[in-house]
Amino acid sequence: MTEIVMCQTPPVLHGPSEKERKYDRQLRLWAASGQAALESANILLINSGSGTVGVEALKNLVLPGIGRFTIYDESVLSLDLRGLLAGSPIFTMILYSLPIQPQDLATIEEYGKRHKTPLLALHSAGFYSYFRAHLPGTFPIVDTHPDETATTDLRLLAPWPELANFAKQLTSDIDNLNNHEHGHLPYVVILLHYLDKWREQHDGAYPLTYKEKTAFRDMVAAAARRDNPEGGEENFDEAVAAVVKNIVPPSLPSGLKAVLDYTPKDPNEKSSGFWMIAEAIRHFYEKHGCLPLPGSVPDMKAQSKIYVQLQNIYKTKARQDAAEVLEMVQSSPGGEGVDPAEVELFCKNAAFVKLINSAEGGDSRLPKLVEDELANDANAEMTMMPLSLAPVYLALSATAHDPSASASSILSAISGIVPFAAGNERVRQAAEEVARAAGGELHNISALTGGMAAQEVIKIITKQYIPIDNTCVFDGIASRCQVLRI
């Protein structure tokens, strides 16, 4: 007799790689795709003045792992900026610190426009600072990372046949279910069941007004059983809590509407994958009256088997909607080259797509913006709102080419752009503070500003989260910042 001894050795468990351990936290923030975008980035920093704020920004880009960077500092090397930009590979993004000579600024802006390269200006003087992003044309963001609770779309007022039939099967004999089954009905099923009952009593209409939703909520609450050991049912409590937020008709969110209403001016931009998918989303909405289903289902009180079935119904519908959009994209000229994963991501995040128009308007918006900001200041005490930081921006921008400017010359420069602002007391105080600093940087102010600016650069490079539109001003005296769309 031969004895055979079999030893089942468990498979080797591979832990995270060295790279995954090193970048663990940021991989959770922007995933492998975002990290890959950072590692392929080529950043140019053009340093002028003391340059502390620029170096601090670059440091906060080196730490998460940008691929390459170049520092141009005319105080160290006597290089020709135009020659540097002409002879270098295309930069992913250019950061430049102020003050800077007008001819150098013109060269940077010309390069950014020609190569569609995002630019970021940084200016720090004394207790004040700001940074401003110049994006090449419109800048769409699909992966905006909205709050998880905001992405829930249960489609309760427009259920598709598979969802409606699933709910009817579970609730066809709801009154005769035992306490365990009744107490573990998913709240989605509960709401669909009682919405049908409501419509039977209201000529087929859904509860849409707040008064109607309150009455419907009372109907659902009254159906919960109280004769069980718990004295109530958690799933019905969840259903009651979900009424106001989830019983809403499908609609077109303002961010996506801005995308669909926008017509790209550049023919090459119009033929990009983003705009082809956006056009397909438009046709999908016009056809179905709703956006593609995201497919996620929140956690809820339910039997595991039933919950998994419910998840699969939503996921299957989401895949079907994405496939329909993909078919529309591929049927358009040039659409066959669009990545299906890009279509899937767009469908999942369609309600939260954002279009940044930083390049439109520019300084032409400044007088109206300052007028509005100063008008708001007049009512700040009554409305308990903080004072605007527009005066800080005006004072700093007036010294973008001359760090040694006096308070009077700063006010004179401001009056040439925004005439009415030069007589404002807070503008005068800001001008005096900037003149006092004489272009000198405080390291802690520059370090904080550089850190904030680096975050915006990462958003732009990875095309994730929503970057500022377009200027962030920091007041180190009051220790607060404000975003201004200039």
C-alpha positions as CSV (number, residue, x, y, z in Angstrom):
1,M,0.0,0.0,0.0
2,T,1.4,3.3,-1.0
3,E,0.7,6.2,1.2
4,I,0.4,9.5,-0.6
5,V,0.8,12.6,1.6
6,M,-0.4,15.8,0.0
7,C,0.6,19.1,1.4
8,Q,-1.5,22.0,0.3
9,T,0.7,25.0,0.5
10,P,-1.3,28.3,0.5
11,P,-0.5,30.6,-2.4
12,V,2.2,33.2,-1.8
13,L,0.6,36.5,-0.8
14,H,2.2,39.4,-2.5
15,G,2.2,42.5,-0.5
16,P,2.1,46.0,-2.0
17,S,5.1,46.9,-4.2
18,E,7.7,49.5,-3.1
19,K,6.0,52.1,-5.3
20,E,2.5,51.3,-3.8
21,R,3.9,51.6,-0.3
22,K,5.7,54.9,-1.1
23,Y,2.6,56.5,-2.8
24,D,-0.1,54.7,-0.9
25,R,-2.0,57.8,0.3
26,Q,-2.0,59.6,-3.0
27,L,-2.9,56.5,-4.9
28,R,-6.1,56.5,-2.9
29,L,-6.7,60.1,-3.9
30,W,-6.1,60.0,-7.6
31,A,-5.5,56.3,-8.4
32,A,-2.9,54.7,-10.7
33,S,-4.1,56.8,-13.7
34,G,-3.5,60.0,-11.8
35,Q,-0.1,58.9,-10.6
36,A,0.9,57.9,-14.1
37,A,0.0,61.4,-15.3
38,L,2.2,62.9,-12.7
39,E,5.1,60.6,-13.5
40,S,4.9,61.6,-17.1
41,A,4.7,65.3,-16.4
42,N,7.5,67.7,-17.4
43,I,7.3,70.9,-15.3
44,L,9.2,74.2,-16.0
45,L,9.6,76.6,-13.1
46,I,10.7,80.1,-14.1
47,N,12.0,81.8,-11.0
48,S,12.3,85.5,-10.6
49,G,12.6,87.8,-7.6
50,S,13.5,85.9,-4.5
51,G,11.7,82.9,-5.9
52,T,10.8,81.2,-2.6
53,V,7.1,80.7,-3.5
54,G,8.1,79.0,-6.8
55,V,10.6,76.6,-5.2
56,E,8.0,75.7,-2.5
57,A,5.4,74.9,-5.2
58,L,7.9,72.8,-7.1
59,K,9.0,70.9,-3.9
60,N,5.3,69.9,-3.4
61,L,5.3,68.5,-6.9
62,V,8.5,66.6,-6.5
63,L,7.3,64.8,-3.4
64,P,4.3,63.1,-5.1
65,G,6.6,62.1,-8.0
66,I,6.5,64.3,-11.1
67,G,8.6,62.9,-13.8
68,R,10.8,65.8,-14.9
69,F,11.4,69.4,-14.0
70,T,13.5,72.3,-15.2
71,I,14.3,75.4,-13.2
72,Y,15.1,78.6,-15.1
73,D,16.5,81.3,-12.8
74,E,18.1,84.3,-14.6
75,S,19.8,85.4,-11.4
76,V,21.8,82.1,-11.5
77,L,22.3,81.5,-15.2
78,S,22.3,84.0,-18.0
79,L,20.0,82.0,-20.3
80,D,17.7,83.3,-23.0
81,L,14.2,82.4,-22.0
82,R,12.9,82.4,-25.6
83,G,15.8,80.1,-26.6
84,L,15.1,77.7,-23.7
85,L,11.5,77.3,-24.6
86,A,12.3,76.9,-28.3
87,G,14.9,74.2,-27.7
88,S,13.1,72.2,-25.0
89,P,10.6,69.4,-25.2
90,I,7.0,70.4,-24.7
91,F,6.3,71.1,-21.1
92,T,3.3,69.7,-19.4
93,M,2.9,72.9,-17.3
94,I,4.8,76.1,-16.7
95,L,5.0,77.8,-13.3
96,Y,6.4,81.3,-13.0
97,S,6.9,83.5,-10.0
98,L,6.3,87.3,-10.1
99,P,7.7,89.9,-10.5
100,I,8.7,89.2,-14.0
101,Q,9.8,91.4,-17.0
102,P,7.1,92.1,-19.5
103,Q,9.1,90.6,-22.4
104,D,9.6,87.3,-20.5
105,L,5.9,87.2,-19.6
106,A,4.9,87.7,-23.2
107,T,7.2,84.8,-24.2
108,I,5.7,82.5,-21.6
109,E,2.1,83.4,-22.6
110,E,3.0,83.0,-26.3
111,Y,4.4,79.5,-25.6
112,G,1.4,78.5,-23.6
113,K,-1.0,79.6,-26.3
114,R,1.0,77.9,-29.1
115,H,1.4,74.6,-27.3
116,K,-1.9,74.7,-25.2
117,T,0.2,74.5,-22.1
118,P,-1.4,75.5,-18.7
119,L,0.4,78.3,-16.9
120,L,0.4,79.1,-13.2
121,A,1.6,82.5,-12.0
122,L,2.7,82.9,-8.3
123,H,3.2,86.1,-6.4
124,S,4.2,86.5,-2.8
125,A,5.2,89.7,-1.0
126,G,5.1,90.3,2.7
127,F,2.0,88.9,4.2
128,Y,0.1,88.8,0.9
129,S,0.2,86.3,-2.0
130,Y,-1.8,84.9,-4.8
131,F,-1.6,82.4,-7.6
132,R,-3.5,82.3,-10.8
133,A,-4.1,79.5,-13.3
134,H,-4.2,80.2,-17.1
135,L,-5.7,77.2,-18.7
136,P,-5.5,76.7,-22.5
137,G,-9.1,77.3,-23.7
138,T,-11.9,75.4,-22.0
139,F,-10.8,72.7,-19.5
140,P,-13.2,69.9,-19.0
141,I,-13.0,67.7,-15.8
142,V,-14.8,64.4,-15.9
143,D,-13.4,62.7,-12.7
144,T,-14.4,65.4,-10.3
145,H,-14.6,63.1,-7.3
146,P,-18.0,64.2,-6.0
147,D,-19.1,63.1,-2.5
148,E,-20.1,59.5,-2.6
149,T,-23.6,60.2,-1.2
150,A,-24.2,62.8,-3.9
151,T,-23.7,60.2,-6.7
152,T,-26.6,58.0,-5.7
153,D,-29.2,57.9,-8.5
154,L,-31.9,55.3,-7.6
155,R,-34.1,56.4,-10.5
156,L,-37.3,55.8,-8.4
157,L,-39.5,58.0,-10.6
158,A,-38.3,56.3,-13.8
159,P,-37.7,52.7,-12.9
160,W,-36.8,50.4,-15.8
161,P,-38.7,47.1,-16.3
162,E,-36.1,44.9,-14.5
163,L,-36.1,47.1,-11.4
164,A,-39.9,47.5,-11.3
165,N,-40.5,43.7,-11.7
166,F,-37.9,42.9,-9.0
167,A,-39.7,45.3,-6.6
168,K,-43.1,43.8,-7.4
169,Q,-41.9,40.2,-6.9
170,L,-40.7,41.1,-3.4
171,T,-43.8,43.1,-2.3
172,S,-46.6,41.3,-4.1
173,D,-47.7,39.8,-0.8
174,I,-46.0,42.4,1.5
175,D,-48.6,42.2,4.3
176,N,-48.2,38.5,4.7
177,L,-44.4,38.5,4.9
178,N,-43.0,37.3,8.2
179,N,-41.3,39.9,10.4
180,H,-37.8,38.9,9.3
181,E,-38.6,39.2,5.6
182,H,-40.6,42.4,6.1
183,G,-37.8,44.0,8.1
184,H,-35.2,43.2,5.5
185,L,-36.9,44.6,2.4
186,P,-34.4,47.0,0.8
187,Y,-35.7,50.6,1.1
188,V,-35.5,51.0,-2.7
189,V,-38.1,48.2,-3.0
190,I,-40.2,49.7,-0.2
191,L,-40.3,53.1,-1.9
192,L,-41.2,51.7,-5.3
193,H,-44.0,49.7,-3.8
194,Y,-45.6,52.7,-2.0
195,L,-45.0,55.0,-4.9
196,D,-47.2,52.6,-6.9
197,K,-49.9,52.8,-4.2
198,W,-49.6,56.6,-4.1
199,R,-50.1,56.9,-7.8
200,E,-53.2,54.7,-7.6
201,Q,-54.6,57.2,-5.2
202,H,-53.5,60.3,-7.1
203,D,-54.4,59.7,-10.8
204,G,-51.0,58.3,-11.7
205,A,-49.0,61.4,-10.3
206,Y,-45.9,61.1,-8.2
207,P,-45.4,63.1,-5.0
208,L,-43.3,66.0,-6.2
209,T,-44.0,69.0,-4.0
210,Y,-42.7,69.2,-0.4
211,K,-46.2,68.9,1.0
212,E,-46.8,65.7,-1.1
213,K,-43.5,64.2,-0.2
214,T,-44.3,64.8,3.5
215,A,-47.6,63.0,3.1
216,F,-45.9,60.2,1.2
217,R,-43.2,59.9,3.9
218,D,-46.0,59.6,6.5
219,M,-47.6,56.8,4.4
220,V,-44.3,54.9,4.4
221,A,-43.7,55.4,8.1
222,A,-47.2,54.2,8.9
223,A,-46.5,50.9,7.1
224,A,-43.6,49.9,9.4
225,R,-44.3,47.2,11.9
226,R,-44.0,48.0,15.6
227,D,-44.9,44.5,17.0
228,N,-41.4,43.1,16.7
229,P,-38.7,42.9,19.4
230,E,-36.9,46.0,18.1
231,G,-40.1,48.0,18.3
232,G,-39.7,49.2,14.7
233,E,-38.0,48.4,11.4
234,E,-34.7,50.0,10.4
235,N,-35.3,49.5,6.7
236,F,-38.5,51.5,6.8
237,D,-36.6,54.2,8.8
238,E,-34.1,54.3,5.9
239,A,-37.0,54.5,3.4
240,V,-38.5,57.5,5.2
241,A,-35.2,59.3,5.4
242,A,-34.6,58.7,1.7
243,V,-37.9,60.3,0.4
244,V,-36.9,63.9,0.0
245,K,-33.5,63.3,-1.5
246,N,-34.3,60.4,-3.8
247,I,-37.9,61.1,-5.0
248,V,-36.9,63.6,-7.7
249,P,-37.5,63.6,-11.4
250,P,-34.5,63.2,-13.7
251,S,-32.9,66.5,-14.6
252,L,-29.9,68.0,-16.3
253,P,-27.4,69.3,-13.7
254,S,-26.1,72.9,-14.3
255,G,-22.5,71.8,-14.7
256,L,-23.4,69.3,-17.5
257,K,-25.8,71.8,-19.1
258,A,-22.9,74.2,-19.4
259,V,-20.9,71.5,-21.2
260,L,-23.7,70.7,-23.6
261,D,-24.5,74.3,-24.3
262,Y,-20.9,75.1,-25.1
263,T,-19.6,75.0,-28.6
264,P,-15.8,74.4,-28.9
265,K,-14.2,77.1,-31.1
266,D,-11.2,75.0,-32.1
267,P,-12.1,72.3,-34.7
268,N,-9.5,70.0,-33.3
269,E,-10.9,70.4,-29.8
270,K,-14.4,69.6,-31.1
271,S,-13.2,66.3,-32.5
272,S,-11.6,65.2,-29.2
273,G,-13.0,62.2,-27.3
274,F,-14.5,64.4,-24.5
275,W,-16.7,66.4,-26.9
276,M,-17.8,63.4,-28.9
277,I,-18.9,61.6,-25.7
278,A,-20.6,64.8,-24.5
279,E,-22.6,64.9,-27.8
280,A,-23.6,61.3,-27.4
281,I,-24.7,62.0,-23.8
282,R,-26.9,64.8,-25.2
283,H,-28.5,62.4,-27.6
284,F,-29.0,59.9,-24.8
285,Y,-30.7,62.5,-22.6
286,E,-33.0,63.7,-25.4
287,K,-34.0,60.1,-26.2
288,H,-34.6,58.8,-22.7
289,G,-35.2,62.0,-20.6
290,C,-32.5,61.0,-18.2
291,L,-28.7,60.5,-18.0
292,P,-26.9,57.2,-18.1
293,L,-27.3,55.4,-14.8
294,P,-24.2,55.5,-12.6
295,G,-25.0,52.1,-11.2
296,S,-24.0,52.5,-7.6
297,V,-26.3,51.4,-4.8
298,P,-25.8,52.7,-1.2
299,D,-25.6,50.3,1.7
300,M,-29.0,49.4,3.2
301,K,-30.8,47.0,5.6
302,A,-31.4,43.9,3.5
303,Q,-30.7,40.2,3.2
304,S,-27.4,39.7,1.5
305,K,-28.8,37.7,-1.4
306,I,-31.5,40.3,-2.1
307,Y,-29.0,43.2,-1.8
308,V,-26.6,41.5,-4.3
309,Q,-29.5,41.0,-6.7
310,L,-30.5,44.7,-6.4
311,Q,-26.8,45.7,-7.0
312,N,-26.7,43.6,-10.1
313,I,-29.8,45.1,-11.5
314,Y,-28.4,48.6,-11.2
315,K,-24.9,47.6,-12.5
316,T,-26.4,45.8,-15.5
317,K,-28.5,48.8,-16.4
318,A,-25.4,51.1,-16.0
319,R,-23.5,48.8,-18.4
320,Q,-26.3,48.9,-20.9
321,D,-26.5,52.7,-20.8
322,A,-22.8,53.0,-21.2
323,A,-22.8,50.6,-24.1
324,E,-25.6,52.6,-25.8
325,V,-23.5,55.8,-25.4
326,L,-20.4,54.0,-26.7
327,E,-22.3,52.9,-29.8
328,M,-23.4,56.5,-30.4
329,V,-19.8,57.7,-30.1
330,Q,-18.4,55.0,-32.4
331,S,-21.0,55.8,-35.0
332,S,-19.8,59.4,-35.3
333,P,-16.8,60.3,-37.5
334,G,-13.5,59.6,-35.6
335,G,-15.4,58.0,-32.7
336,E,-14.1,54.5,-33.3
337,G,-10.8,55.5,-31.7
338,V,-12.4,56.7,-28.4
339,D,-11.5,54.5,-25.4
340,P,-14.5,52.6,-24.0
341,A,-13.1,53.2,-20.5
342,E,-13.4,56.9,-21.1
343,V,-17.0,56.6,-22.1
344,E,-17.7,54.5,-19.0
345,L,-16.1,57.1,-16.7
346,F,-18.1,59.9,-18.4
347,C,-21.4,58.0,-18.0
348,K,-20.6,57.3,-14.4
349,N,-19.8,60.9,-13.6
350,A,-22.0,62.7,-16.1
351,A,-24.0,64.6,-13.5
352,F,-20.8,66.1,-12.0
353,V,-18.8,67.0,-15.1
354,K,-17.3,70.5,-14.9
355,L,-16.1,72.8,-17.5
356,I,-13.6,75.5,-16.5
357,N,-13.5,78.6,-18.7
358,S,-10.5,80.3,-17.2
359,A,-9.2,81.6,-20.5
360,E,-12.3,83.5,-21.4
361,G,-12.7,87.1,-20.2
362,G,-9.4,87.5,-18.4
363,D,-8.5,91.0,-17.2
364,S,-11.5,92.4,-19.0
365,R,-13.6,91.0,-16.1
366,L,-11.5,92.8,-13.5
367,P,-13.3,96.2,-13.2
368,K,-16.8,94.5,-12.9
369,L,-15.5,92.0,-10.4
370,V,-13.8,94.7,-8.2
371,E,-17.0,96.8,-8.4
372,D,-19.1,93.9,-7.2
373,E,-16.6,92.9,-4.5
374,L,-16.3,96.4,-3.1
375,A,-20.1,96.8,-3.2
376,N,-20.4,93.6,-1.1
377,D,-17.9,95.0,1.3
378,A,-20.3,97.8,2.1
379,N,-22.8,95.3,3.4
380,A,-20.3,92.9,4.9
381,E,-21.0,93.9,8.5
382,M,-24.7,93.5,8.1
383,T,-24.5,90.2,6.2
384,M,-21.7,88.9,8.5
385,M,-19.6,88.1,5.4
386,P,-15.8,88.5,5.3
387,L,-14.3,91.4,3.4
388,S,-13.1,90.8,-0.1
389,L,-9.5,90.2,-0.9
390,A,-9.7,91.9,-4.3
391,P,-7.7,94.9,-2.9
392,V,-4.8,92.5,-2.1
393,Y,-4.9,91.2,-5.7
394,L,-4.9,94.7,-7.1
395,A,-2.0,95.8,-5.0
396,L,0.1,92.7,-5.8
397,S,-0.7,92.7,-9.5
398,A,0.4,96.4,-9.7
399,T,3.9,95.3,-8.7
400,A,4.1,92.3,-11.1
401,H,6.9,94.1,-13.0
402,D,8.2,96.4,-10.3
403,P,8.7,94.9,-6.8
404,S,10.1,98.3,-5.5
405,A,7.1,100.3,-6.4
406,S,5.9,102.9,-3.8
407,A,2.3,103.0,-2.4
408,S,1.5,106.0,-4.6
409,S,2.8,104.3,-7.8
410,I,0.9,101.2,-6.9
411,L,-2.3,103.2,-6.6
412,S,-1.5,105.0,-9.8
413,A,-1.2,101.7,-11.6
414,I,-4.4,100.4,-10.1
415,S,-6.3,103.6,-11.2
416,G,-5.1,102.9,-14.8
417,I,-6.9,99.6,-14.8
418,V,-9.8,100.1,-12.3
419,P,-10.1,103.9,-11.9
420,F,-12.7,103.9,-9.1
421,A,-10.7,101.4,-6.9
422,A,-7.7,103.7,-6.2
423,G,-9.8,105.8,-3.8
424,N,-11.0,102.9,-1.7
425,E,-9.5,102.8,1.8
426,R,-8.9,99.1,1.8
427,V,-7.1,99.3,-1.6
428,R,-4.9,102.1,-0.2
429,Q,-4.0,100.0,2.9
430,A,-3.2,97.0,0.7
431,A,-1.0,99.2,-1.5
432,E,0.9,100.4,1.5
433,E,1.5,96.9,2.8
434,V,2.8,95.6,-0.5
435,A,5.0,98.7,-0.9
436,R,6.3,98.1,2.7
437,A,7.3,94.5,1.7
438,A,9.2,95.8,-1.3
439,G,9.0,92.4,-3.0
440,G,10.4,90.5,0.0
441,E,8.9,87.1,0.7
442,L,8.1,85.7,4.1
443,H,9.0,82.0,4.0
444,N,5.9,80.8,5.9
445,I,3.6,82.7,3.6
446,S,5.4,81.5,0.5
447,A,5.5,77.9,1.8
448,L,1.7,77.9,2.4
449,T,1.0,79.5,-1.0
450,G,3.3,77.1,-2.8
451,G,1.6,74.1,-1.2
452,M,-1.9,75.4,-2.2
453,A,-0.6,76.1,-5.8
454,A,0.9,72.6,-6.0
455,Q,-2.5,71.1,-5.2
456,E,-4.0,73.0,-8.1
457,V,-1.2,71.9,-10.5
458,I,-1.9,68.2,-9.5
459,K,-5.6,68.7,-10.3
460,I,-4.7,70.1,-13.7
461,I,-2.1,67.5,-14.6
462,T,-4.2,64.5,-13.4
463,K,-7.5,66.1,-14.7
464,Q,-9.1,65.0,-11.5
465,Y,-11.0,67.1,-8.9
466,I,-12.0,70.7,-9.7
467,P,-9.2,73.3,-10.0
468,I,-9.9,76.8,-9.0
469,D,-11.3,79.2,-11.5
470,N,-8.9,81.0,-11.7
471,T,-7.2,83.1,-8.9
472,C,-6.6,82.4,-5.3
473,V,-5.6,85.3,-3.0
474,F,-4.2,84.8,0.4
475,D,-4.1,87.4,3.2
476,G,-1.6,86.3,5.9
477,I,-2.7,89.1,8.2
478,A,-6.3,87.8,8.4
479,S,-5.1,84.2,7.7
480,R,-7.7,83.5,5.0
481,C,-7.9,83.1,1.3
482,Q,-10.5,83.8,-1.4
483,V,-11.0,82.5,-5.0
484,L,-11.7,85.2,-7.6
485,R,-12.7,84.6,-11.2
486,I,-10.7,87.3,-12.9
